[in-house]
């Protein structure tokens, strides 16, 4: 679908501008907006009207009190299994001194106050410990821009990082308003009162009042301007293993995911899209299935798909299999993986775009008596979330209602409005739970398709549901990537020069071509080289360059984005340097991290907990890897053996420094999740192309780690008072290199290509 014209209703012109700017940023460019600054804490409190609900009292845009003394917290981020509903609610409840058993959450509306101001920090093309004026100004401007553009996005492991200040302040401000209301009612000074578990207390007189009883009066109080938040030593919830709010509903089956939405009069739609990338729908014979039971209609979708609508999904899906369909395969019908690989190989010797340059790596390598070279490879990957792609939409009486598990509600609403040709404020968007996101639900193709169908169902809601085959064969894939390395060592075996070229398709460009194709432009893409340009090891002569290669295969963000492959590349090659230098891999890394205390901390912790250097049983070996991403530092040690000639991972020890921890149970769960997700990719994950189409179609051909193959996972958290970092993604990048390095220690065979397969 084309983007709306500037003349359309609903602020489409503003949205176009927003995505033009944001697209440049996400593509890796740096824009320092004139006058842009991060929102003040007071601005991010928002107005109570944004969170109003009949019969309840909103004290600001984040906190609402019910007559039953429940505390309802507005959640602007999507819950996709990462525990964000619990973590963000904890921030409010901690400062509010609420009774955790009476805390519940509600998905926030689409509004500026709920924008993710921390998201764009992920695109800063600078080292994380760079505190120069330029780096500080860039970060500040990007936070301001993220807020100005109203980027209501769940991604980039940024939810807690963004919410840390505003949601604690919202809780603290609401607490002060409740205390002031009680003080006025009892004619006491606020300083004489305390708050505990949803009650305001006056110890001297024994009086108490619940939040519910005070809420009406509190709402009339002017919020204090001198709110002081708690010292961490007084935390009652933050830092504790608090039970998650979504466990009970997910356990008893009452939790509602997008796939569970069933409004009255629902029509089900099954879809078949052109199997060849770039192909178009040529014809279909609706009469061939028109007499089947329950079939309502057969409709084209966009230019490349056809959908069968029925009163049951199974009937729609079965009829679709029997529907005669002809596709025009277009210009890419002969495309295959070998051609794409050759494109990347051809790009690597070119000059590319520089992303980091220190000293003169080329000169040092030219003068070196001996250099070490390597080529690393990573394939396309699918997201394969457990909940297949789906979206439900209804167009009735000039209004559009959309139910979709999305990571980008603001973008989803904008694109839904554009397809329907209406103003964005005529779109009601509901965000249920997501059965996995991993970056796939940053896309809105399913929203555009469902809305297009809903416009043709005469007011009946339609649920579009992709089959698993459609899901895997029409994904926005993790890009294929190649990296060439060349290094020289000095007499002590330390790296004297490091030259790294990374070739891959650009996620930033691909995203812009989908959203605003007329203004999409190729530009340096930080996503492509994150984890490569910010190499932490001390190398006096270093050059990292990128090569952006176009491919018809659609690409997008995959859990940990560029870090997912660059960690494998860089940590594999640093292991090669350690071997060439005759050094222990752990000691070699540590010797190059003298100026990086947080890297050193997780590296030493994981080595100690894994028993690095201790003798293992015959037939087993350890490998180590270290990586920084999304504001956190993670190191892992994998213990492996061979079974039937292929890798078997028995144990993974993980150390994470993610700053101040909100919920340690969530951190541990996210490390476990990230490790098994990354391990599945490392051992099995590969999307291959033949005759212009994806060869894999379902889990039998796109494997994941099974329960019987799961290693023992141990997670150790570095105690910290630093600001919180991300935890949803940092556990994924180190696992592939840790396993590969262990396999080298075991077999002497250096595996430089994913997935890891021994010859």
Buried (B, 14 or more C-beta within 10 A) or exposed (E): BEBBEEEBEBBBEBBBBBBBBBBBBBBBBBBEEEEBBBBEBEEBBBEBEBBEEEEBBBBBBBBBBBBEBBBBBBBBBBBBBBBBBBBBBBBBBBBBBBBBEBBBBEBBBBBBBBBBBBBBBBBBBBBBBEEEEEBEEBBBBBBBBBBBBBBBBBBBBBBBBBBBBBBBBBBBBBBBBBBBBBBBBBEBEBEBBEBEBBBBBBEEEEBBBBBBBBBEBBBEBEBBEEBEBBEEEEBBBBBBEBEBBBEEEBEEEEBBBBBBBEBEBBBBBBBBBBBBBBBBBEEBEBEBBEEBEBBBBBBBBBEBBBBBBBBEBEBBBBBBEEBEBEBBBBEBBEBBBEEBBEBBBEBBEEEBBEBBBEBBBBEBBEEBEEBBEBBBBBBBBBBBBEBBBBBBBBBBEEEBBBBBBBBBBBBBBBBBBBBBEBBBEBBBBBBBBBBBBBBBBBBBBBBBBBBBBBBBBEEBBBBBBBBBBBBBBBBBBBBBBBBBBBBBBEEEBBBBBBBBBBBBBBBBBBBBBBBBEEBBEBBBBBBBBBBBBBBBBBBBBBBBBBBBBEBBBBBBBBBBBBBBBBBBBBBBBBBBBBBBBEBBBBEBBBBBBEEBEBBBBBBBBBBEBBBBEEEBEEEBBBBBBBBBBBBBBBBBBBBBBBEEEEBBBBBBBBBBBBBBBBBBBBBBBBBBBBBBBBBBBBBBBBBBBEEBBBBBBEEEBBBBBEEEBBBEBBBBBBEBEEEBBBBBBBBBBBBBBBBBBBBBBBBEEBBBBBBBEEE
